[in-house]
């Protein structure tokens, strides 16, 4: 390579290999994120889709092109890469040339404060901001490391269908679709199909969008959200508790290792995340009720926990807490009854710390044909529609267990966000479905 | 470890590390796939979700439990692992003990031939068969290696929404959903949202289910199918041709390397796949029309290619062929007009060999605001609904390009299947939506 040759690079590469590029002529394409002047020097912060870098301009001949480069204009900058210990990136560019590719006029999202509705209306542009950039890159990492963990453990991705013909838990929170004259529903969970998968492939997961037509407006709910649902044959409740806590810890430790830059941009206290290593805390439903009552919260034993109870419980713990053995009456028909205590089921929820609520729900599944059939009849589930599901207990039945983890809540916790809506590129909420 | 200790293992581990386990006592849990007798020896083929292994039983004391172990019964087998060069796995088990976990009676899918409708009705069990096992494991690999390739190239996964508020190409092939009183549609493509993503993150892709309400019954179409859609900022048509052919080759070469077992089970001729390395063949639309006409097929210049034309073209090539520069009138409004020849667009389709048809469609996108606006008006696209999309040309516009690859056709080609319906766990077709 010629000594003076320009190196086409990007901020991700600079973050990783900056030392090798130091004092060399580099070329970066991107967009003007921000600008400022200070005496005889101009500063242009370029975002290139991989990060943000400060370009220092001390040559007055460049000042007129600098002035042309409005916020979000597309441009190409060449200059010498210099160390800059104050920046999260560690480097800055001493600018030699600026080329304007496309001039932007009146970019709507200015550096001033904007209301959330305005930002959501401009979500296609809001994702260019530094905070959204960091969140959505962490979302990518979270999805990636979940798969990496599961694949290493011998799982295969086995897609559950989105169009599902029946609605076992009632249709009130389901979206209905006219499927060539037939009523079909958008999947709320791929679990039942994963059970068929587990009996074929031993360890499977689905990882796709799911849909809940819930008329609730909370900071923890989206109408369209992504969920990973692993299911394992020859596995008990204890086995999936083990897998789920290892998976959560693996992902968080990997994000800490590889998303340092994004966590700095978010000003996330990483010490709280470093603690997230197995084993998590373990309590039963009954013990959780005691905690709630000790806090003076009025609660009836046998009821399900809502957000306030989850928050109250999680305050006692600096790591996730796994709550097992809920009353069977508040849990779905497919959970296996606890043989030691038949009013309870072999299930578990994992409550995240810092008030992020339930991030995992799972259970051992009922694997006895007659027990499951009776339970379904008790709950008036249309047997005919679920004969295929019952078949899994008729042909090669086996103890099996699984869980689901909602990605958006997990990302909200890792990024410490107020609301899940920022954890997905284009959130779908009760009154929000554009752009 | 005690010399006689039992090693709990599975067939995937045996495939990879069989030599280390040879002559040792192993324990495998799984299901009876098939059985036979030959003189004083019994053979039980166990499937454990990771593969199939023959268990040889020469101890007459085990014959009664062998008889109990009907097809698809769940059981646990212990024995000594021995080399068996005739089996695709390379090993067999000399059985010491058999434990029956769950006895299956009258498993509906017997080793005899069944009709496709019967098999699709029993899809939850059909996936246990050897061929379906191999196909769906290859599907997993294909998805995995696509992401691996894109991640290595600096892409991030950026989820497009499934619920989309408008229908730019007409509603005839869209599924409509009542979204709390608003009409919404299930996504047919995440592309437009990926363009917003590319201008924020430079290289993005979505990889999720998409939906087409097409009333067609062909062996290449599904109602619900998975698509990967990469989109790149600062990229021309040539750039994405390069990315797409490298991605396809990468995935195929990785499958050849890591799914040998599955390809053997499918009896796939791997020599045809080894050839799939870049560069692929390149022709223009006009050259493709010449090929069709030379074959005596009646075709009007300016029409789009259907399955028969694609097959006719692909017969001339032993690798995929990339067809570029289609007439603009048969392509969507967002494709960039060829400045050299404004009746054509800067697009490309990739046609797979062996008659598998179009597996990739892509283009450079129109990046000039006024040109795109005019084109949308010409095609009566509701501008207001797409103002957000036009914004991408107003604020920081940049040459950008992308493509989509349908997973099911790609898997069908790799596995050399007659019909795409076997490439997805639970296919959704015109008259097929259960279980």
Interface residues (C-beta under 8 A of the other chain):
Chain A: X10 X12 X29 X31 X48 X49 X50 X72 X73 X74 X101 X102 X104 X105 X107 X108 X122 X124 X125 X127 X128 X132 X133 X136 X137 X140 X143 X144 X147 X151 X154 X156 X157 X158 X159 X160 X161 X162 X163 X165 X175 X176 X177 X178 X179 X180 X182 X184 X186 X193 X196 X197 X198 X199 X200 X201 X202 X203 X208 X209 X211 X213 X215 X223 X224 X226 X233 X234 X388 X389 X391 X392 X394 X395 X396 X397 X398 X424 X425 X426 X428 X430 X431 X433 X434 X435
Chain B: X10 X12 X29 X31 X48 X49 X50 X72 X73 X74 X101 X102 X104 X105 X107 X108 X122 X124 X125 X127 X128 X132 X133 X136 X137 X140 X143 X144 X147 X151 X154 X156 X157 X158 X159 X160 X161 X162 X163 X165 X175 X176 X177 X178 X179 X180 X182 X184 X186 X193 X196 X197 X198 X199 X200 X201 X202 X203 X208 X209 X211 X213 X215 X223 X224 X226 X233 X234 X388 X389 X391 X392 X394 X395 X396 X397 X398 X424 X425 X426 X428 X430 X431 X433 X434 X435
